[in-house]
Amino acid sequence: MNVKLTLNRGVLQALSPRAARIIGHPLFPALFSGTLIRFLLAPFTEQRWDNYVYRLMGAYVFGYGINPLFPERGCSCLPILNYSYPPVWLGFILPLFRFWQLTTGFQFPASADSLWAGGISSNNIFQAYRSFVPPNLPLLDLLFKTPIILADTGIGYLIWLLGGKSRRMVKLSLLGWMLNPYAITISAVWGEFDSIAILFLLLSIYYMTKNRISWSGFWLGLGAATKIFPGLILPGLLIFLLFNRRGQIPKYLGIFSATTAAAFSSLIVFPYPLEYIGRLLTGRASPSFYGVTQFTGLSWMIVFNALSPPPQLPFFLILLPVTLGSVLAAYWKKLNVNSLLGLLAASLLCFYLSYPIVNVQYALWPIPMLTVLAAKGKIRNIVLAGFSAIPTVMLYTSFNPIYMISPALIFDENNYPPASDVVQQLWNFPSALFVVLPLIFAVLVIVAIRALTRSRWDANASGSETRPRGRE
């Protein structure tokens, strides 16, 4: 043991002081191990449809001059083959794709139609990815996933910061996030960019707890311009400011709005940006597929699919004000810097009770906040574990596991014997499972909200952050 310690000290002393401080940090083993696992998985896996759409956006812009916002207006493709998110992620994938193309010398086919021909010929547009499996695809997947993986690492660090930098937070950051199989699957295997928006959301919360109002507004605006869900905590932050920094509300809203507007203004490089933004916001407020309301994923509203026809109501616009208003009312008399994280987590959880489409990756959003709250004893560890376990079961029972392997390695996940034969025999789960899991998830969300709203919070926060405060 003494020899080992002596060698470790010798290695650290041989490094630069900065490198020695990083490697000697108590959180370094957790962050390093989780990041390494993600990078090892990233090149050889993908969510085939979503990653296909990412690289298709690069082909649109750099290969054919097609507008990724409305590609159907410049080619014979279907409207579903468009970019359908706020602008920040597009700002990542376009330069990464261009770098990959220039590095590998990839040559585009003569006709863009060939990039989705497989979806047309098979009469299944979700098979279109098989028409665009370029050489060096693992490198492209790695490039796309790198900012996502780095965001995961940043989230692990922020969990530790928000949790008070204790040894317990090192353990929870490791097990609750960095080595969480669900988080690893969504980020490193599927390549979903939700972690980037989560990172921006956590930075906003962190800077708010440090009275850095401007930085908090900036990061929340950037988060909402990455994925819209960070905006769900804006009402809670404004109420917190009302009690603590009332005079800072105009400044906060100004910085948040300016950051969001600046990010969305980047879309002006493409035709019809305002029409796209309008379609994006209205479509997210009341999601539908060709005019028919959808109830899918982990949403409890999936039970409405048993009705014929399913109800055509703007459920989100009806239920969110009710659920979010109830949470805000519950915190009204006990809002201080210590209860802020609980309020914001509960506010975000209202989404799952209000939205008719809850994709399996959406359950990732509150996990970092719930990890910190579990460490503080505000929710039970079993509740925290449920937010990973239920979507993981949903994910791995809904999808053929071979589907998650890069098509560069296994082109047809349904025709790769003997593995595909085994999967076809074993991956036959009762349809009732995909109704029961969303209902259990809804109960879990209600339990978590109830625990957070009924918790007692210490109002004796440090500094001048406790309520009430007047104008500044």
Secondary structure, DSSP 8 states (H G I E B T S, - for coil): -HHHHHHHHHHHHHS-HHHHHHHTSTTHHHHHHHHHHHHHHGGGB--HHHHHHHHHHHHIIIII---SSSGGGTSS--TTSS--S-THHHHHHHHHHHHHHHHHT----S-GGGGSHHHHHTT-GGGGGGG---TTHHHHHHHHHHHHHHHHHHHHHHHHHHTTS-HHHHHHHIIIIIT-HHHHIIIIIS--THHHHHHHHHHHHHHHHTT-HHHHHHHHHHHHTT-SGGGGGHHHHHHHHHHH-GGGHHHHHHHHHHHHHHHHHGGGGSS-HHHHHHHHHHHHHS-EETTEE--EET-GGGGGGGSSS-----HHHHHHHHHHHHHHHHHTTS-STTTHHHHHHHHHHHHHHH-SEE-GGGGGTTHHHHHHHHHTTSS-HHHHHHHHHHHHHHHHHHS-GGGGB-TTT-S-TTS-TTHHHHHHHH----TTHHHHHHHHHHHHHHHHHHHHHH-------STT-SS-----
